[in-house]
Amino acid sequence: MGKCELCGKEGSRLEADHKELGRIMVCQECWSNLYDGNRMTCSIGASGGSCPCCR
C-alpha cells in the first residue's frame, strides 16, 4: 500500500516503467492510462521476449 506517484491516490500500487520518469509506483487507474497512452517502456524485450509495445 502507498500513494500513487502520479495522482496521489492512496491504496495498492503497480510498478510502471514510465518513458520520461523511469520506474514509478502508480495506482491501477494511472497504470491503465499510461498503458493505453503508450507512455511506458517494456523490459520484456531486454530479456529476449517480445510484446505488442516493443514491436
RODO-2510 file (C-alpha; in nm, 4 decimals, decimal comma):
residues 55
     n   res          X          Y          Z
     1     m     0,0000     0,0000     0,0000
     2     g     0,1094     0,3549    -0,0570
     3     k     0,0485     0,6672    -0,2586
     4     c     0,0308     0,6801    -0,6403
     5     e     0,3250     0,8838    -0,7679
     6     l     0,1093     1,0423    -1,0394
     7     c    -0,2312     1,1191    -0,8875
     8     g    -0,1578     1,0814    -0,5147
     9     k    -0,4411     0,8335    -0,4505
    10     e    -0,3782     0,6028    -0,1522
    11     g    -0,4049     0,2254    -0,1979
    12     s    -0,2367    -0,0634    -0,3733
    13     r     0,0119     0,0290    -0,6438
    14     l     0,1721    -0,1252    -0,9503
    15     e     0,5197    -0,0634    -1,0868
    16     a     0,5322     0,1242    -1,4162
    17     d     0,8393     0,1966    -1,6264
    18     h     0,7423     0,5451    -1,7458
    19     k     0,9172     0,6714    -2,0605
    20     e     1,0175     1,0053    -1,9019
    21     l     1,0010     0,9420    -1,5249
    22     g     1,1575     0,5954    -1,5084
    23     r     1,0239     0,3380    -1,2636
    24     i     0,7366     0,4708    -1,0575
    25     m     0,4637     0,3195    -0,8408
    26     v     0,1125     0,4037    -0,9582
    27     c    -0,2494     0,3061    -0,8912
    28     q    -0,4358     0,0698    -1,1258
    29     e    -0,6172     0,3587    -1,2959
    30     c    -0,2971     0,5520    -1,3714
    31     w    -0,1229     0,2309    -1,4855
    32     s    -0,4069     0,1660    -1,7320
    33     n    -0,3925     0,5253    -1,8566
    34     l    -0,0154     0,5035    -1,9072
    35     y    -0,0502     0,1732    -2,0934
    36     d    -0,3353     0,2976    -2,3129
    37     g    -0,1408     0,6152    -2,3930
    38     n     0,1794     0,4202    -2,4747
    39     r     0,3675     0,6086    -2,2001
    40     m     0,5535     0,3053    -2,0620
    41     t     0,8613     0,1240    -2,1805
    42     c     0,8912    -0,2523    -2,1737
    43     s     1,1695    -0,4604    -2,0208
    44     i     1,0485    -0,7878    -2,1766
    45     g     1,2422    -0,7181    -2,4976
    46     a     1,5621    -0,6831    -2,2967
    47     s     1,5273    -1,0422    -2,1777
    48     g     1,4793    -1,1836    -2,5273
    49     g     1,0984    -1,1875    -2,5288
    50     s     0,8584    -0,9669    -2,7161
    51     c     0,5332    -0,7889    -2,6538
    52     p     0,2987    -0,5656    -2,8576
    53     c     0,4565    -0,2443    -2,7221
    54     c     0,8055    -0,3477    -2,8405
    55     r     0,7134    -0,4300    -3,1996
***
